[in-house]
């Protein structure tokens, strides 16, 4: 089995200058989430005793968290409401490691500071279109 520590993960997002060319922001991130789901449509007809469904459309988001830095702040502020390319490698970018690629729109970005801790940020991106699962070469 090819278990790897979460600290090896890689996340890349397009920039305002180059939206389709993902740029590595891993060094600013502490957490990446990639929940995926699929809709279903109820096609139950009269006389049935159990519901029946057909598969529908896929959906997903990218949730990011990190430690505040002016570089990542400029990157994320620059792509708010912009469709950008993304690349996510949950186990890093070593040869044979899984990667997910696609397009997403940054729908929220929240810098956060408190009196007793480091400045942080969180962001959410809505995936648009298909996600491709591949591996790093």
GIMO-V793638 format. One record per backbone hydrogen bond with DSSP energy under -1.0 kcal/mol. CO is the residue of the C=O (numbers start at 0). NH is the residue of the N-H. Records with the same first field share a line. If there is no record, write none. Layout:
BEGIN
CO->NH  NH
END
This chain:
BEGIN
4->7
5->8
9->88
10->24
11->86
12->22
17->14  20
18->84
22->12
24->27
25->28
27->66
30->64
32->62
34->60
36->58
38->55
40->53
44->47
51->42
53->40
56->38
58->36
59->126
61->124
62->32
63->122
64->29  30
65->120
68->72
69->73
70->74
71->75
72->76
73->77
78->81
81->105
83->103
84->13
85->101
86->11
87->99
88->9  91
93->96
96->135
98->133
99->87
100->131
101->85
102->127
103->83
104->125
105->80
107->123
109->121
111->119
113->116
118->67
119->111
120->65
121->109
122->63
123->106  107
124->61
125->104
131->100
133->98
135->95
END
